[in-house]
């Protein structure tokens, strides 16, 4: 027979927890995001001092609109499957934007989000800047440009699937996120290239 009595502190705080997650500007979270939320809000929610992140996540998955989703690498790659936590409904663009820290939506996804096209891209491009490196900057020459265009174009091997979408992860030059901003897509705040 199930044990009766007072509800757990998590159950007692369920309404506050739900209200908090519904107020967030983004609906897709990482393990680190959930750990940080628990650390910052446990006192406010009057949770037990010994609550673990695993127990908190299990509660969210069982007693709220939170669900866990997988972003699966395609083919032979060094990339691993990525797990994310989605609150209620989240667009595939919001899921894609969490593929790597400081990633942002680019290419066809950016065109759609800026309202320049109404075509929904099947492949969502996600860019991340490479770390800054001290590279010697040579002057461009016509010979160098010609040589570069004779080479086959680069193709990313960082392909992932989520739902019915494909994500491609691109690594670009470090610009300290120049021309990267946020845009509202429905109720979601998404990082995206500005142009």
C-alpha positions, 0 to 999 in steps of 0.5 A: 500500500502506498505511503500516505502523508505530507507531499514531498517538498518537490510536490509541494513546490510543483506550482512554483517550479512550473511557473518558473519554467513557463517564464523562461525565455527559452524552452530547451535546456542542458544538464548544466542549465537544470543543475544551475536552476536547482542550485539557485532556486532550491531555497526559494522553493524550500526543497530539501537540502540534500536534493540531487540534480538527478532526483530533480530531473526525474521529478521534472520528467515525471510530474511536469511538462518537461521531456528529454529529447535526443539529437543523434549524430549521423554516420561515422563521426566523432560526435556523440548523441546530445541529450536536451530537456524540452519544456512543453513545446519547443521548435526544432530551431530552439533545439538546434541552437543548443547543439553546442555552447554559444552556437547560433542559427545561420544560413537557411534557418536565419533567412526563415527567422528573419522573415525573408523566406517562408520555406521551412528548411529541412536542414537547420544550420547551426554555427559556432565560432572557432576559438581565437587563434593568432594566425599570420595574416597574408595578403590575398593574391589572385593566385591564392584565390584561384588555388582555393577555388580549385579545391573541392568545397568543404563539407561538414561531417557534423550532421545530426537528426532530431525529429524530422529535421537534420542539423548541420554544425558549422565552425566559422571564424572567430569574430567574437559573435559580431553580427549575432543577435537574438530574435523572437520566434513565437515565444522562443528567444533564439540566437541567430545571425543578423544578416 
